[in-house]
Amino acid sequence: MDLVIQTADTTMQAARHSSEIPANQGSTANRLGSDTPATRSDAAGKFSRWMLLLSIVAFFAFVGFSVWKLNRPDQGGPVTPAALGPVPDRYNAERAMGYLIEICDLGPRPSGSPAMKQQQEMLTEFFTQRGGDVRLQKGEIRHPLTGENVPIANLIASWHADAPTRFLLCAHYDTRPYPDRDRRDPKGVFVGANDGASGSAALMELSHQFANLPESIGVDVVLFDAEEFVFGEGNGDYFLGSTLFAQQYRLEPPAVPYKAGVLLDMIGDRELQLLYERNSLRYAGDVTRSIWRTAKRLKAKAFVPRVRSQAIRDDHLPLNEIARIPTTDLIDFDYPRPGFRAPQYWHTTQDIPENCSGESMAAVIWVVHEWMLEQG
């Protein structure tokens, strides 16, 4: 997805030191070390060279320390699957990964595409078989390049619609038209394994638990279309599907409003680490912190109680600002990880199933499921 990040770019500047050292003419006074101008110049040159060497050593020591710090699991670095926590077998990581692959096998899934229609048919059948009441919330958007109307549809699957406590679990299931961040192939094939399929696949896996939900708890799984129907900077809008959903919710509020919402986005990272997202804390602080408390109880170490430096704009904003549904965003925007010279797969042709993990998705839905049971 193209997440609009509210932050300022920062740059690192490194100073270069140099010195000009006069040539030693080999005089007797210099050889004896007498305090002549040439001797003082030679000493100054040696001092400058030592200072340059020390500066270089200090710089690389700083870089090494920074990389080490980022790579500690409790400080924002990579989290290996073993560190995600002892996920119960009923949250089947292999099956979740199979769902992700099945979605990606459809190819790119931008709004209005044949592959998006195939995905809608596949997911409608899937959630119906899991006992959900499935419908499509349809609308139209305008193509930013051609001006033509493009059909969109949010997929909504409901369980226990009349329950006194209801939760919204959501993700976006469209893909950006092109991998615009890919320097080698910005018009290549973008299947959106993490950014587009991971949230849907995780909710598919979680739906296996909905048959055993208490009668007091109702769940709506909502997959948003047109989250990023964008063809370049300034050519397209964001969050159109979630905005449609939020507006309809505001105009026709349900008999039982949602108690809370959880947005799953980019949760398939093989090195998953979820930090507090600033807009989630701003709009849904209680919801956000309660999920992390559940994760702490379960020892799901991928949930780190530390605030991201960036505030991320995502589908949770229309839900919070328009529909007034307190919704948190579970997102690992560092894909695969932060750090010195780390690769980046976001919006590139490398956002593929091979760079995702069923264990990561299973850990997330385990925490979300347990949290719902606690809140209900």
Kinemage of the C-alpha trace (Angstrom):
@kinemage 1
@onewidth
@group {chain A} dominant
@subgroup {mainchain}
@vectorlist {calphas} color= white
{ca met a 1} P 0.000 0.000 0.000
{ca asp a 2} L 1.094 3.561 -0.399
{ca leu a 3} L 1.107 4.822 3.152
{ca val a 4} L 1.319 8.575 3.486
{ca ile a 5} L 3.821 9.072 6.298
{ca gln a 6} L 3.763 12.220 8.393
{ca thr a 7} L 7.441 12.785 9.057
{ca ala a 8} L 10.339 14.933 7.958
{ca asp a 9} L 13.241 13.520 5.988
{ca thr a 10} L 16.494 13.474 7.877
{ca thr a 11} L 19.997 13.324 6.444
{ca met a 12} L 23.380 12.418 7.842
{ca gln a 13} L 26.349 14.580 7.003
{ca ala a 14} L 29.914 13.344 7.464
{ca ala a 15} L 32.798 15.857 7.702
{ca arg a 16} L 35.997 15.204 5.893
{ca his a 17} L 39.313 16.205 7.427
{ca ser a 18} L 42.472 16.845 5.409
{ca ser a 19} L 45.912 18.314 5.996
{ca glu a 20} L 48.708 19.484 3.819
{ca ile a 21} L 52.079 18.161 4.929
{ca pro a 22} L 55.181 19.930 3.603
{ca ala a 23} L 57.838 17.671 2.133
{ca asn a 24} L 60.739 16.868 4.536
{ca gln a 25} L 63.938 18.241 3.011
{ca gly a 26} L 66.128 15.900 5.112
{ca ser a 27} L 68.119 18.651 6.914
{ca thr a 28} L 70.356 17.856 9.899
{ca ala a 29} L 68.185 19.993 12.157
{ca asn a 30} L 65.096 17.995 11.182
{ca arg a 31} L 66.811 14.644 11.646
{ca leu a 32} L 67.902 15.715 15.139
{ca gly a 33} L 64.390 16.833 16.001
{ca ser a 34} L 65.156 20.454 16.649
{ca asp a 35} L 62.140 22.778 16.968
{ca thr a 36} L 62.239 24.262 13.484
{ca pro a 37} L 59.225 25.273 11.369
{ca ala a 38} L 59.637 22.081 9.335
{ca thr a 39} L 59.589 19.972 12.508
{ca arg a 40} L 56.466 21.724 13.777
{ca ser a 41} L 54.797 21.216 10.379
{ca asp a 42} L 55.678 17.517 10.417
{ca ala a 43} L 54.269 17.150 13.910
{ca ala a 44} L 51.105 18.960 12.882
{ca gly a 45} L 50.770 16.653 9.896
{ca lys a 46} L 51.074 13.541 12.051
{ca phe a 47} L 48.521 14.964 14.478
{ca ser a 48} L 46.108 15.650 11.620
{ca arg a 49} L 46.547 12.115 10.288
{ca trp a 50} L 45.849 10.669 13.736
{ca met a 51} L 42.766 12.832 14.112
{ca leu a 52} L 41.548 11.707 10.701
{ca leu a 53} L 42.119 8.074 11.630
{ca leu a 54} L 40.341 8.509 14.955
{ca ser a 55} L 37.413 10.226 13.195
{ca ile a 56} L 37.087 7.340 10.754
{ca val a 57} L 37.236 4.768 13.559
{ca ala a 58} L 34.655 6.730 15.578
{ca phe a 59} L 32.338 6.964 12.569
{ca phe a 60} L 32.392 3.245 11.861
{ca ala a 61} L 32.031 2.483 15.566
{ca phe a 62} L 28.916 4.656 15.611
{ca val a 63} L 27.511 2.911 12.541
{ca gly a 64} L 28.286 -0.503 14.044
{ca phe a 65} L 26.610 0.413 17.317
{ca ser a 66} L 23.548 1.741 15.488
{ca val a 67} L 23.192 -1.471 13.464
{ca trp a 68} L 23.621 -3.563 16.608
{ca lys a 69} L 21.023 -1.509 18.428
{ca leu a 70} L 18.512 -1.778 15.596
{ca asn a 71} L 19.017 -5.527 15.395
{ca arg a 72} L 18.058 -6.129 19.018
{ca pro a 73} L 14.486 -7.532 19.089
{ca asp a 74} L 13.455 -5.167 21.903
{ca gln a 75} L 14.818 -2.095 20.134
{ca gly a 76} L 13.176 -2.126 16.742
{ca gly a 77} L 15.261 -4.637 14.798
{ca pro a 78} L 14.522 -7.955 13.169
{ca val a 79} L 12.336 -10.425 14.988
{ca thr a 80} L 12.888 -14.036 13.982
{ca pro a 81} L 9.898 -16.392 13.787
{ca ala a 82} L 11.107 -18.132 16.958
{ca ala a 83} L 10.718 -14.856 18.841
{ca leu a 84} L 7.084 -14.351 17.856
{ca gly a 85} L 5.828 -16.501 20.717
{ca pro a 86} L 4.501 -20.040 21.156
{ca val a 87} L 1.486 -19.746 18.827
{ca pro a 88} L -1.123 -22.487 19.411
{ca asp a 89} L -1.521 -24.996 16.575
{ca arg a 90} L -5.125 -24.042 15.929
{ca tyr a 91} L -3.824 -20.877 14.267
{ca asn a 92} L -2.331 -22.767 11.379
{ca ala a 93} L 0.666 -20.895 9.974
{ca glu a 94} L 1.067 -23.232 7.014
{ca arg a 95} L -2.596 -22.892 6.087
{ca ala a 96} L -2.426 -19.090 6.404
{ca met a 97} L 0.571 -19.066 4.099
{ca gly a 98} L -1.350 -21.206 1.647
{ca tyr a 99} L -4.143 -18.618 1.580
{ca leu a 100} L -1.627 -15.860 0.902
{ca ile a 101} L -0.114 -17.815 -1.982
{ca glu a 102} L -3.571 -18.554 -3.401
{ca ile a 103} L -4.368 -14.836 -3.437
{ca cys a 104} L -1.035 -13.889 -4.999
{ca asp a 105} L -1.482 -16.532 -7.693
{ca leu a 106} L -4.299 -14.349 -9.037
{ca gly a 107} L -1.661 -11.761 -9.931
{ca pro a 108} L -1.984 -7.988 -9.464
{ca arg a 109} L -5.402 -7.058 -8.054
{ca pro a 110} L -6.000 -3.331 -8.556
{ca ser a 111} L -9.541 -2.016 -8.271
{ca gly a 112} L -11.800 -2.944 -11.168
{ca ser a 113} L -9.426 -5.552 -12.591
{ca pro a 114} L -10.432 -9.093 -13.608
{ca ala a 115} L -8.153 -10.450 -10.871
{ca met a 116} L -9.968 -8.351 -8.253
{ca lys a 117} L -13.291 -9.814 -9.423
{ca gln a 118} L -11.813 -13.325 -9.188
{ca gln a 119} L -10.636 -12.557 -5.670
{ca gln a 120} L -14.078 -11.321 -4.648
{ca glu a 121} L -15.689 -14.508 -5.929
{ca met a 122} L -13.099 -16.686 -4.201
{ca leu a 123} L -13.418 -14.892 -0.854
{ca thr a 124} L -17.213 -14.799 -0.997
{ca glu a 125} L -17.266 -18.575 -1.378
{ca phe a 126} L -14.598 -19.034 1.294
{ca phe a 127} L -16.229 -16.942 4.031
{ca thr a 128} L -19.669 -18.359 3.233
{ca gln a 129} L -18.259 -21.853 3.818
{ca arg a 130} L -16.907 -20.628 7.174
{ca gly a 131} L -20.446 -19.606 8.203
{ca gly a 132} L -20.268 -15.916 7.365
{ca asp a 133} L -23.051 -13.828 5.880
{ca val a 134} L -21.234 -12.233 2.917
{ca arg a 135} L -22.151 -9.212 0.847
{ca leu a 136} L -20.420 -6.683 -1.404
{ca gln a 137} L -20.714 -2.968 -0.667
{ca lys a 138} L -20.427 -1.468 -4.135
{ca gly a 139} L -19.457 1.952 -5.390
{ca glu a 140} L -17.605 3.750 -8.178
{ca ile a 141} L -14.461 5.829 -8.381
{ca arg a 142} L -12.917 7.800 -11.205
{ca his a 143} L -9.766 6.573 -12.916
{ca pro a 144} L -7.102 9.239 -12.281
{ca leu a 145} L -5.589 8.886 -15.769
{ca thr a 146} L -8.523 8.162 -18.106
{ca gly a 147} L -11.412 9.727 -16.206
{ca glu a 148} L -13.487 6.573 -16.660
{ca asn a 149} L -15.640 5.161 -13.873
{ca val a 150} L -14.112 2.195 -12.068
{ca pro a 151} L -16.297 -0.168 -9.995
{ca ile a 152} L -15.155 -0.930 -6.461
{ca ala a 153} L -16.578 -3.239 -3.812
{ca asn a 154} L -15.823 -3.745 -0.146
{ca leu a 155} L -16.347 -7.346 0.909
{ca ile a 156} L -18.188 -7.711 4.238
{ca ala a 157} L -18.557 -11.049 6.030
{ca ser a 158} L -20.570 -11.118 9.267
{ca trp a 159} L -20.846 -13.545 12.180
{ca his a 160} L -23.383 -13.119 15.017
{ca ala a 161} L -24.691 -9.863 13.570
{ca asp a 162} L -27.125 -9.347 16.464
{ca ala a 163} L -24.623 -9.978 19.256
{ca pro a 164} L -24.456 -7.264 21.946
{ca thr a 165} L -20.717 -6.778 21.450
{ca arg a 166} L -19.426 -6.417 17.900
{ca phe a 167} L -15.913 -6.019 16.508
{ca leu a 168} L -14.653 -4.830 13.128
{ca leu a 169} L -11.653 -6.731 11.725
{ca cys a 170} L -10.444 -5.285 8.457
{ca ala a 171} L -7.734 -5.115 5.813
{ca his a 172} L -7.393 -3.867 2.254
{ca tyr a 173} L -7.403 -6.442 -0.505
{ca asp a 174} L -6.515 -4.390 -3.557
{ca thr a 175} L -2.965 -3.918 -4.829
{ca arg a 176} L -1.282 -0.821 -6.132
{ca pro a 177} L -1.232 -0.899 -9.953
{ca tyr a 178} L 2.573 -0.830 -10.184
{ca pro a 179} L 5.606 -1.375 -7.915
{ca asp a 180} L 6.483 2.328 -8.025
{ca arg a 181} L 9.289 2.028 -5.459
{ca asp a 182} L 11.162 -0.517 -7.514
{ca arg a 183} L 14.184 1.226 -8.996
{ca arg a 184} L 14.812 -1.520 -11.528
{ca asp a 185} L 11.261 -2.214 -12.665
{ca pro a 186} L 8.753 0.468 -11.531
{ca lys a 187} L 6.203 -0.778 -14.091
{ca gly a 188} L 6.695 -4.451 -13.251
{ca val a 189} L 4.366 -7.037 -11.755
{ca phe a 190} L 3.236 -6.231 -8.218
{ca val a 191} L 1.386 -9.055 -6.442
{ca gly a 192} L 1.357 -7.396 -3.006
{ca ala a 193} L 2.037 -10.456 -0.861
{ca asn a 194} L 2.572 -8.456 2.323
{ca asp a 195} L 0.932 -5.214 1.203
{ca gly a 196} L -2.466 -6.457 0.128
{ca ala a 197} L -2.652 -10.222 0.688
{ca ser a 198} L -1.317 -10.719 4.224
{ca gly a 199} L -4.255 -9.052 5.979
{ca ser a 200} L -6.814 -10.957 3.912
{ca ala a 201} L -5.018 -14.288 4.368
{ca ala a 202} L -4.727 -13.743 8.118
{ca leu a 203} L -8.445 -13.037 8.420
{ca met a 204} L -9.204 -16.102 6.321
{ca glu a 205} L -7.218 -18.177 8.811
{ca leu a 206} L -8.826 -16.486 11.815
{ca ser a 207} L -12.310 -17.199 10.442
{ca his a 208} L -11.776 -20.884 11.292
{ca gln a 209} L -12.249 -19.828 14.940
{ca phe a 210} L -15.535 -17.958 14.429
{ca ala a 211} L -17.760 -21.036 14.678
{ca asn a 212} L -16.755 -21.198 18.347
{ca leu a 213} L -17.303 -17.545 19.180
{ca pro a 214} L -19.466 -16.888 22.253
{ca glu a 215} L -22.996 -15.845 21.303
{ca ser a 216} L -22.314 -12.485 22.942
{ca ile a 217} L -19.591 -11.587 20.426
{ca gly a 218} L -20.188 -10.603 16.824
{ca val a 219} L -17.534 -10.030 14.175
{ca asp a 220} L -17.538 -8.294 10.818
{ca val a 221} L -14.597 -8.999 8.521
{ca val a 222} L -14.361 -6.115 6.046
{ca leu a 223} L -11.912 -6.109 3.136
{ca phe a 224} L -11.527 -2.638 1.673
{ca asp a 225} L -11.166 -1.970 -2.026
{ca ala a 226} L -9.381 1.046 -3.559
{ca glu a 227} L -7.014 1.623 -0.701
{ca glu a 228} L -4.341 2.707 -3.162
{ca phe a 229} L -5.686 3.202 -6.661
{ca val a 230} L -2.711 5.442 -7.401
{ca phe a 231} L -0.667 5.626 -10.608
{ca gly a 232} L 2.045 7.969 -9.428
{ca glu a 233} L 2.507 11.017 -7.258
{ca gly a 234} L -0.621 13.148 -7.599
{ca asn a 235} L -2.415 10.602 -9.800
{ca gly a 236} L -5.004 9.007 -7.568
{ca asp a 237} L -6.544 9.030 -4.118
{ca tyr a 238} L -6.155 6.827 -1.078
{ca phe a 239} L -8.563 5.004 1.251
{ca leu a 240} L -11.580 5.218 -1.075
{ca gly a 241} L -13.064 1.882 -0.023
{ca ser a 242} L -12.741 2.548 3.707
{ca thr a 243} L -14.141 6.052 3.186
{ca leu a 244} L -17.189 4.573 1.435
{ca phe a 245} L -17.650 2.137 4.313
{ca ala a 246} L -17.248 4.857 6.960
{ca gln a 247} L -19.718 7.176 5.242
{ca gln a 248} L -22.364 4.459 4.942
{ca tyr a 249} L -21.819 3.498 8.580
{ca arg a 250} L -22.283 7.127 9.629
{ca leu a 251} L -25.406 7.608 7.480
{ca glu a 252} L -27.022 4.294 8.489
{ca pro a 253} L -25.616 3.318 11.886
{ca pro a 254} L -26.256 -0.303 12.840
{ca ala a 255} L -28.464 -1.267 15.775
{ca val a 256} L -25.366 -2.484 17.596
{ca pro a 257} L -22.335 -0.286 16.871
{ca tyr a 258} L -18.838 -1.695 16.827
{ca lys a 259} L -17.056 -1.665 20.148
{ca ala a 260} L -13.688 -1.388 18.376
{ca gly a 261} L -11.900 -2.042 15.122
{ca val a 262} L -8.570 -3.611 14.200
{ca leu a 263} L -6.896 -2.973 10.845
{ca leu a 264} L -4.360 -5.569 9.683
{ca asp a 265} L -1.885 -4.217 7.146
{ca met a 266} L 1.555 -5.550 6.197
{ca ile a 267} L 1.587 -8.207 8.919
{ca gly a 268} L 3.230 -10.950 6.847
{ca asp a 269} L 6.812 -9.743 7.259
{ca arg a 270} L 9.192 -12.622 7.991
{ca glu a 271} L 10.842 -10.364 10.579
{ca leu a 272} L 7.619 -9.012 12.039
{ca gln a 273} L 7.701 -6.282 14.626
{ca leu a 274} L 4.611 -4.266 15.533
{ca leu a 275} L 5.048 -0.916 17.298
{ca tyr a 276} L 2.432 1.529 18.542
{ca glu a 277} L 1.272 3.615 15.575
{ca arg a 278} L 0.810 7.298 16.445
{ca asn a 279} L -2.592 7.894 14.814
{ca ser a 280} L -3.856 4.719 16.473
{ca leu a 281} L -2.799 6.062 19.850
{ca arg a 282} L -4.366 9.412 19.038
{ca tyr a 283} L -7.785 8.089 18.032
{ca ala a 284} L -7.967 4.697 19.742
{ca gly a 285} L -5.420 4.723 22.524
{ca asp a 286} L -7.350 2.434 24.858
{ca val a 287} L -7.930 -0.123 22.104
{ca thr a 288} L -4.306 -0.017 21.021
{ca arg a 289} L -2.813 -0.423 24.492
{ca ser a 290} L -5.248 -3.192 25.418
{ca ile a 291} L -4.114 -5.260 22.413
{ca trp a 292} L -0.483 -4.882 23.445
{ca arg a 293} L -1.402 -5.929 27.004
{ca thr a 294} L -2.951 -9.085 25.577
{ca ala a 295} L 0.192 -9.698 23.537
{ca lys a 296} L 2.322 -9.275 26.645
{ca arg a 297} L 0.197 -11.811 28.515
{ca leu a 298} L 0.584 -14.251 25.630
{ca lys a 299} L 4.322 -13.488 25.314
{ca ala a 300} L 3.873 -12.610 21.651
{ca lys a 301} L 7.131 -10.725 21.298
{ca ala a 302} L 6.363 -9.295 17.885
{ca phe a 303} L 4.227 -6.690 19.685
{ca val a 304} L 6.700 -4.142 21.047
{ca pro a 305} L 5.261 -1.454 23.378
{ca arg a 306} L 7.199 1.385 21.788
{ca val a 307} L 5.889 4.239 19.621
{ca arg a 308} L 6.842 4.485 15.956
{ca ser a 309} L 8.525 7.742 15.047
{ca gln a 310} L 6.141 8.174 12.091
{ca ala a 311} L 2.402 8.677 12.160
{ca ile a 312} L 0.933 6.544 9.371
{ca arg a 313} L -2.117 7.435 7.340
{ca asp a 314} L -4.044 4.298 6.504
{ca asp a 315} L -7.574 2.885 6.255
{ca his a 316} L -8.071 3.372 9.992
{ca leu a 317} L -8.344 7.155 9.555
{ca pro a 318} L -11.779 7.210 7.826
{ca leu a 319} L -13.007 4.667 10.379
{ca asn a 320} L -11.914 6.885 13.255
{ca glu a 321} L -12.619 10.311 11.787
{ca ile a 322} L -15.852 9.670 9.853
{ca ala a 323} L -17.475 6.589 11.377
{ca arg a 324} L -16.182 7.251 14.908
{ca ile a 325} L -15.179 3.594 15.278
{ca pro a 326} L -12.124 3.436 17.598
{ca thr a 327} L -9.762 1.527 15.327
{ca thr a 328} L -6.093 0.653 15.656
{ca asp a 329} L -3.665 -0.118 12.854
{ca leu a 330} L -1.447 -3.191 13.254
{ca ile a 331} L 1.293 -2.568 10.713
{ca asp a 332} L 4.980 -3.326 10.321
{ca phe a 333} L 5.986 -0.635 7.861
{ca asp a 334} L 9.670 -1.654 7.954
{ca tyr a 335} L 9.607 -4.394 5.365
{ca pro a 336} L 11.661 -6.419 5.942
{ca arg a 337} L 13.537 -4.441 8.621
{ca pro a 338} L 15.160 -1.112 9.431
{ca gly a 339} L 18.912 -0.764 9.536
{ca phe a 340} L 22.033 0.180 7.649
{ca arg a 341} L 21.858 -0.957 3.994
{ca ala a 342} L 18.781 -3.089 4.708
{ca pro a 343} L 16.753 -4.102 1.629
{ca gln a 344} L 13.278 -2.684 1.150
{ca tyr a 345} L 10.447 -4.716 -0.407
{ca trp a 346} L 7.625 -2.177 0.001
{ca his a 347} L 6.050 -1.374 -3.373
{ca thr a 348} L 8.630 -3.393 -5.258
{ca thr a 349} L 8.535 -6.592 -7.275
{ca gln a 350} L 10.076 -8.292 -4.221
{ca asp a 351} L 6.825 -8.125 -2.239
{ca ile a 352} L 6.246 -11.818 -2.939
{ca pro a 353} L 5.210 -14.845 -0.839
{ca glu a 354} L 8.842 -15.930 -0.432
{ca asn a 355} L 9.417 -12.803 1.652
{ca cys a 356} L 6.408 -13.445 3.913
{ca ser a 357} L 5.729 -15.752 6.852
{ca gly a 358} L 2.720 -17.757 7.946
{ca glu a 359} L 4.116 -17.704 11.487
{ca ser a 360} L 3.882 -13.915 11.539
{ca met a 361} L 0.253 -13.920 10.423
{ca ala a 362} L -0.613 -16.658 12.934
{ca ala a 363} L 0.945 -14.698 15.791
{ca val a 364} L -1.113 -11.619 14.952
{ca ile a 365} L -4.476 -13.348 14.698
{ca trp a 366} L -3.792 -15.285 17.900
{ca val a 367} L -3.388 -12.005 19.778
{ca val a 368} L -6.400 -10.390 18.075
{ca his a 369} L -8.627 -13.395 18.798
{ca glu a 370} L -7.627 -13.558 22.454
{ca trp a 371} L -8.094 -9.808 22.758
{ca met a 372} L -11.660 -10.043 21.383
{ca leu a 373} L -12.530 -12.759 23.869
{ca glu a 374} L -11.185 -10.615 26.706
{ca gln a 375} L -13.056 -7.509 25.548
{ca gly a 376} L -16.315 -9.347 24.911
